[in-house]
Amino acid sequence: MKNYLDFEKEIKALEQEVDGLKSPFGSEGISEVDTSKIKNTQQEINNKLEEIYSNLNSWQRTQVARHEDRPKANFYIKKIFSQFTLISGDRYFGDDKSVIAGFGQIDNKSVLIIGQEKGEDLNSRIERNFGMMRPEGYRKCIRLMKLADRFQIPVVSFIDTPGAYPGIGAEQRGQASAIANSIECCMSLTVPNISVIIGEGGSGGAIALASSNKVIMLENSIYSVISPEGCASILWRDPSKSLQAAEAMKLTAKDLLKLKIIDEVIPEPLGGAHRDPDAIASDIKFSIIKNLKNFDNFSKDEIYDHRKSKFLQIGRDQGFSKSSNLGDVGLSYKDSIFNKLKSHIFKNKYVYGGLGLVAIVGLITLMT
């Protein structure tokens, strides 16, 4: 049974009409199937999908990112990778079912795969805790990322979570430090790590695994520090203002690519990833292979510096680069030429002001 969102009511009616036309059993028994009408109605559905999905606002994209039928991490792992071997447990407390982790192969290359899994039905969603990881989940990921780094195996993460689990037990077991340590581990890797946001990328629960060399988003996924409902509750004390919050937060793939928070957007099939899961899985696989190949000739230090510079660059024009001074260790800030010129003029504004005044007086003297 298909699930439809609020803004898909017209599509639902048309698809139900198509299902009725495809049935050979009419009100008067067996009847002839009208293939011409089916074709016309299907074209109408495609036109309506294109019209709706090309004009989605931020809140509607949030709804698509949370769609019940949207492919989850487990689906992509099975479709994209071969010889996947599941590894469980953090060696401290237990195993967190909300994250799937293990080693597999893609394009004959071994990779560590980490996937935040929400579950497919009610029972699996409860078992997976709706994709909200506990401290033991992050510690499992840290353990495996360090193992992958030791053996120089790239890391691929699938991000899909409303956020880290905020329960009392999780806090007692060190949720905050587990997230911080996971971010630190991601940033310190000397192997390429690629994160694909396939649905929700919520809060620290997402960035704990998305501190990567390449952060890729599906077209209708979201990535933000808090949910729109949570933001509306804090700012306006009114969760119903989710649309205003979503628009203000710039949480869509298009907005984040423009802000250079992410590196790539993968277009989804018409009507969202849930309408053609195999096609989107193929596109994700192509993107992962392409991005991994980009790091083939990078050394360990270059991979580390690439990731560090990427995050230091956020909110700046040129970011940071390796210092040209041999004695200077680390990264130095690289400003744009325009900003350098503007800063120079501002620092010497009185000098330039005086020169400008002299030039004006000289020009007036010549004219008289």
C-alpha positions as CSV (number, residue, x, y, z in Angstrom):
1,M,0.0,0.0,0.0
2,K,1.4,3.4,-1.1
3,N,1.7,6.3,1.3
4,Y,0.9,9.8,0.1
5,L,1.8,13.2,1.6
6,D,-0.6,16.0,2.1
7,F,0.3,17.8,-1.1
8,E,0.0,14.6,-3.2
9,K,-3.8,14.2,-3.0
10,E,-4.3,14.8,-6.7
11,I,-1.6,12.2,-7.6
12,K,-3.3,9.7,-5.2
13,A,-6.6,10.2,-7.0
14,L,-5.0,9.8,-10.5
15,E,-3.1,6.7,-9.5
16,Q,-6.2,5.1,-8.0
17,E,-7.9,5.8,-11.3
18,V,-5.1,4.1,-13.2
19,D,-5.3,1.0,-10.9
20,G,-9.0,0.9,-11.7
21,L,-8.4,1.1,-15.4
22,K,-5.8,-1.7,-15.3
23,S,-8.3,-4.1,-13.7
24,P,-10.1,-6.2,-16.4
25,F,-13.1,-6.6,-14.1
26,G,-15.7,-3.9,-14.5
27,S,-19.1,-3.4,-12.9
28,E,-20.6,-5.7,-15.6
29,G,-18.0,-8.4,-15.4
30,I,-14.9,-8.8,-17.5
31,S,-14.3,-5.8,-19.8
32,E,-11.6,-4.6,-22.2
33,V,-8.7,-2.6,-20.7
34,D,-8.5,0.9,-22.1
35,T,-4.8,1.2,-22.7
36,S,-5.0,4.6,-24.4
37,K,-6.8,6.1,-21.3
38,I,-4.2,4.5,-19.0
39,K,-1.4,6.0,-21.0
40,N,-3.0,9.4,-21.0
41,T,-3.7,9.3,-17.2
42,Q,-0.1,8.1,-16.5
43,Q,1.2,11.1,-18.5
44,E,-1.0,13.3,-16.5
45,I,0.4,11.8,-13.3
46,N,4.0,12.5,-14.5
47,N,3.1,16.1,-15.4
48,K,1.5,16.6,-12.0
49,L,4.5,15.1,-10.2
50,E,6.9,17.3,-12.1
51,E,4.8,20.4,-11.4
52,I,4.6,19.6,-7.6
53,Y,8.1,18.4,-7.1
54,S,9.8,21.3,-9.0
55,N,8.1,23.8,-6.6
56,L,8.5,22.1,-3.2
57,N,9.1,24.4,-0.3
58,S,11.5,23.6,2.6
59,W,8.8,22.1,4.8
60,Q,7.5,19.9,2.0
61,R,11.0,18.6,1.3
62,T,11.3,17.8,5.0
63,Q,8.1,15.7,4.6
64,V,9.6,13.9,1.6
65,A,12.8,13.2,3.5
66,R,10.7,11.5,6.2
67,H,8.5,9.6,3.8
68,E,7.6,6.1,5.1
69,D,8.4,4.5,1.8
70,R,11.7,6.2,1.3
71,P,14.6,3.7,0.8
72,K,16.6,3.2,4.0
73,A,20.3,2.5,4.7
74,N,19.8,-1.3,4.7
75,F,18.3,-1.2,1.2
76,Y,21.3,0.8,-0.2
77,I,23.8,-1.4,1.5
78,K,22.3,-4.5,-0.1
79,K,22.0,-2.8,-3.5
80,I,25.3,-1.1,-3.7
81,F,27.9,-3.3,-1.9
82,S,28.9,-6.9,-2.2
83,Q,30.2,-9.3,0.4
84,F,28.9,-7.2,3.2
85,T,30.0,-8.5,6.6
86,L,28.0,-7.1,9.6
87,I,30.0,-6.3,12.7
88,S,28.3,-5.7,16.0
89,G,29.0,-4.3,19.5
90,D,31.1,-1.5,21.0
91,R,33.1,-3.7,23.3
92,Y,31.9,-1.7,26.3
93,F,28.1,-2.0,26.7
94,G,26.3,-3.6,23.9
95,D,25.1,-3.4,20.3
96,D,23.0,-0.5,18.9
97,K,20.5,-1.7,16.3
98,S,19.9,1.8,15.0
99,V,23.2,1.7,13.1
100,I,24.4,-1.0,10.7
101,A,28.1,-1.3,10.3
102,G,30.5,-3.7,8.6
103,F,32.9,-4.2,5.8
104,G,32.0,-4.8,2.1
105,Q,33.2,-4.1,-1.4
106,I,32.3,-1.6,-4.1
107,D,34.0,-1.6,-7.5
108,N,36.4,-4.4,-6.2
109,K,37.5,-2.1,-3.4
110,S,37.1,-2.8,0.3
111,V,35.2,-0.2,2.3
112,L,33.8,0.3,5.8
113,I,30.1,0.9,5.5
114,I,28.1,2.7,8.3
115,G,24.4,3.2,7.9
116,Q,21.9,4.8,10.3
117,E,18.8,2.7,9.9
118,K,15.2,3.8,10.8
119,G,13.5,0.5,10.0
120,E,10.9,-0.5,7.5
121,D,7.8,-1.3,9.6
122,L,6.6,-0.6,13.2
123,N,8.4,-3.6,14.8
124,S,11.7,-2.9,13.0
125,R,11.4,0.8,13.7
126,I,11.0,0.1,17.4
127,E,14.0,-2.3,17.3
128,R,16.1,0.3,15.4
129,N,14.9,3.1,17.8
130,F,13.7,5.1,14.7
131,G,17.4,5.7,13.7
132,M,18.3,7.5,16.9
133,M,21.7,6.2,18.0
134,R,22.8,5.7,21.6
135,P,26.3,6.1,22.9
136,E,27.1,2.4,22.2
137,G,26.2,3.0,18.5
138,Y,28.7,5.9,18.2
139,R,31.4,3.9,20.0
140,K,30.8,0.9,17.7
141,C,31.4,3.3,14.7
142,I,34.5,4.8,16.3
143,R,35.9,1.3,16.9
144,L,35.4,0.3,13.3
145,M,36.6,3.6,11.8
146,K,39.9,3.3,13.8
147,L,40.2,-0.3,12.4
148,A,39.5,0.9,8.9
149,D,42.1,3.7,9.3
150,R,44.7,1.1,10.5
151,F,44.3,-1.0,7.4
152,Q,43.8,2.0,5.1
153,I,40.2,1.2,4.1
154,P,37.9,4.1,3.0
155,V,34.7,4.8,5.0
156,V,31.3,5.3,3.5
157,S,28.4,6.5,5.8
158,F,24.7,6.7,5.1
159,I,23.1,9.4,7.2
160,D,19.4,9.1,8.1
161,T,18.4,10.2,11.7
162,P,16.2,12.7,13.4
163,G,19.1,13.1,15.9
164,A,20.9,11.3,18.6
165,Y,18.7,9.5,21.2
166,P,18.0,11.9,24.1
167,G,16.9,9.4,26.7
168,I,18.1,9.3,30.3
169,G,20.0,6.0,29.8
170,A,21.9,7.4,26.8
171,E,22.8,10.6,28.8
172,Q,24.0,8.4,31.7
173,R,26.2,6.4,29.4
174,G,27.9,9.6,27.9
175,Q,25.9,10.5,24.8
176,A,27.6,13.9,24.4
177,S,31.1,12.6,24.8
178,A,30.3,9.7,22.4
179,I,29.2,12.2,19.7
180,A,32.2,14.5,20.3
181,N,34.6,11.5,20.1
182,S,32.9,10.3,16.9
183,I,33.4,13.7,15.3
184,E,37.0,13.8,16.4
185,C,37.5,10.3,15.0
186,C,36.0,11.2,11.6
187,M,38.2,14.3,11.4
188,S,41.4,12.5,12.3
189,L,41.1,9.7,9.7
190,T,43.9,9.4,7.1
191,V,41.6,7.5,4.7
192,P,38.9,9.1,2.6
193,N,35.4,9.2,4.2
194,I,32.3,9.9,2.2
195,S,28.9,10.6,3.8
196,V,25.6,10.4,1.9
197,I,22.6,12.0,3.5
198,I,19.7,9.8,2.3
199,G,16.9,11.2,4.4
200,E,17.1,13.3,7.6
201,G,20.4,14.6,8.7
202,G,19.5,15.8,12.2
203,S,21.7,17.6,14.7
204,G,24.8,16.1,16.3
205,G,23.4,12.6,15.6
206,A,24.2,13.2,11.9
207,I,27.4,15.3,12.0
208,A,28.9,12.7,14.3
209,L,29.3,10.5,11.2
210,A,29.1,13.2,8.5
211,S,32.4,15.0,9.3
212,S,33.8,13.7,6.0
213,N,35.9,14.6,3.0
214,K,32.8,14.6,0.9
215,V,29.3,15.2,2.1
216,I,26.7,14.3,-0.5
217,M,22.9,14.8,-0.2
218,L,20.0,13.4,-2.1
219,E,17.8,16.1,-3.7
220,N,15.0,15.8,-1.2
221,S,17.0,15.1,1.9
222,I,17.6,17.6,4.7
223,Y,20.5,18.5,6.9
224,S,20.2,20.8,9.9
225,V,21.2,21.4,13.6
226,I,17.6,20.8,14.7
227,S,14.2,19.8,13.3
228,P,11.9,22.5,12.0
229,E,9.4,21.6,14.7
230,G,12.0,22.0,17.4
231,C,13.2,25.3,16.0
232,A,9.7,26.6,15.8
233,S,9.1,25.5,19.4
234,I,12.2,27.4,20.6
235,L,11.8,30.6,18.6
236,W,8.1,31.1,18.5
237,R,6.8,28.6,21.1
238,D,4.6,27.3,18.3
239,P,5.4,24.0,16.5
240,S,2.8,24.8,13.8
241,K,5.3,27.4,12.4
242,S,7.4,24.6,11.0
243,L,7.2,26.1,7.5
244,Q,8.7,29.4,8.6
245,A,11.4,27.6,10.5
246,A,12.3,25.3,7.7
247,E,12.6,28.2,5.3
248,A,14.8,30.2,7.7
249,M,17.1,27.2,8.5
250,K,18.3,26.6,4.9
251,L,18.2,22.9,5.4
252,T,17.6,21.7,1.9
253,A,20.3,20.2,-0.4
254,K,20.1,23.2,-2.8
255,D,20.6,25.8,0.0
256,L,23.4,23.9,1.6
257,L,25.2,23.4,-1.7
258,K,25.0,27.1,-2.3
259,L,26.4,27.8,1.2
260,K,29.2,25.2,0.5
261,I,28.2,23.1,3.5
262,I,27.9,20.1,1.3
263,D,29.8,19.0,-1.8
264,E,27.3,17.4,-4.2
265,V,23.6,16.9,-4.7
266,I,22.2,13.7,-6.3
267,P,19.0,14.3,-8.3
268,E,16.1,12.0,-7.3
269,P,13.7,10.2,-9.7
270,L,10.5,12.1,-10.5
271,G,8.3,12.1,-7.4
272,G,11.1,11.2,-4.9
273,A,13.6,8.4,-4.3
274,H,10.7,6.1,-3.1
275,R,9.2,6.0,-6.6
276,D,12.3,4.4,-8.1
277,P,14.6,3.0,-5.4
278,D,16.8,1.0,-7.9
279,A,17.5,4.1,-10.0
280,I,18.6,6.2,-7.0
281,A,20.7,3.3,-5.6
282,S,22.5,3.2,-9.0
283,D,23.2,6.9,-8.9
284,I,24.5,6.8,-5.3
285,K,26.8,3.9,-6.3
286,F,28.2,5.9,-9.2
287,S,28.8,8.9,-7.0
288,I,30.6,6.9,-4.3
289,I,32.9,5.3,-6.8
290,K,33.6,8.6,-8.5
291,N,34.5,10.4,-5.2
292,L,36.6,7.5,-4.0
293,K,38.6,7.6,-7.2
294,N,39.3,11.3,-6.7
295,F,41.4,10.3,-3.6
296,D,43.4,7.5,-5.3
297,N,46.5,9.7,-5.6
298,F,46.2,11.4,-2.3
299,S,48.7,10.7,0.5
300,K,47.5,10.2,4.1
301,D,48.4,13.8,5.0
302,E,46.7,15.2,1.9
303,I,43.5,13.4,2.8
304,Y,43.6,14.7,6.3
305,D,44.4,18.2,5.2
306,H,41.7,18.1,2.6
307,R,39.0,17.3,5.2
308,K,40.4,19.9,7.7
309,S,40.5,22.6,5.1
310,K,37.0,21.8,3.9
311,F,35.5,22.4,7.4
312,L,37.7,25.4,8.1
313,Q,36.5,26.9,4.8
314,I,32.8,26.9,5.7
315,G,31.7,30.5,6.1
316,R,34.9,31.9,4.6
317,D,35.8,32.9,1.1
318,Q,39.0,30.9,0.5
319,G,39.4,28.8,3.6
320,F,42.7,27.6,4.9
321,S,45.7,26.3,3.0
322,K,49.1,24.8,3.7
323,S,51.6,27.5,4.9
324,S,54.3,28.3,2.4
325,N,56.8,28.8,5.2
326,L,58.8,25.6,5.8
327,G,59.2,26.4,9.5
328,D,55.5,27.0,10.0
329,V,53.5,23.9,10.8
330,G,49.8,23.5,10.1
331,L,47.3,25.5,8.0
332,S,47.2,29.3,7.4
333,Y,44.1,31.3,6.4
334,K,43.8,32.2,2.7
335,D,41.7,35.3,2.0
336,S,40.3,36.4,-1.3
337,I,42.1,39.3,-3.3
338,F,38.9,41.4,-3.0
339,N,38.9,41.0,0.8
340,K,42.6,41.7,1.1
341,L,42.2,44.9,-1.0
342,K,39.1,46.0,1.1
343,S,41.0,45.3,4.3
344,H,44.1,47.3,3.1
345,I,41.9,50.3,2.1
346,F,40.1,50.3,5.5
347,K,43.4,50.1,7.4
348,N,44.8,53.1,5.5
349,K,41.5,55.0,5.1
350,Y,43.0,58.3,6.4
351,V,45.9,58.1,3.9
352,Y,43.6,57.4,1.0
353,G,41.1,60.0,2.2
354,G,43.9,62.6,2.3
355,L,45.2,61.6,-1.2
356,G,41.6,61.8,-2.5
357,L,41.2,65.3,-1.0
358,V,44.5,66.5,-2.6
359,A,43.4,65.1,-5.9
360,I,40.0,66.9,-5.7
361,V,41.7,70.2,-4.8
362,G,44.2,69.8,-7.6
363,L,41.4,69.0,-10.1
364,I,39.4,72.2,-9.0
365,T,42.6,74.3,-9.3
366,L,43.2,73.1,-12.9
367,M,39.6,73.7,-13.9
368,T,39.8,77.3,-12.6
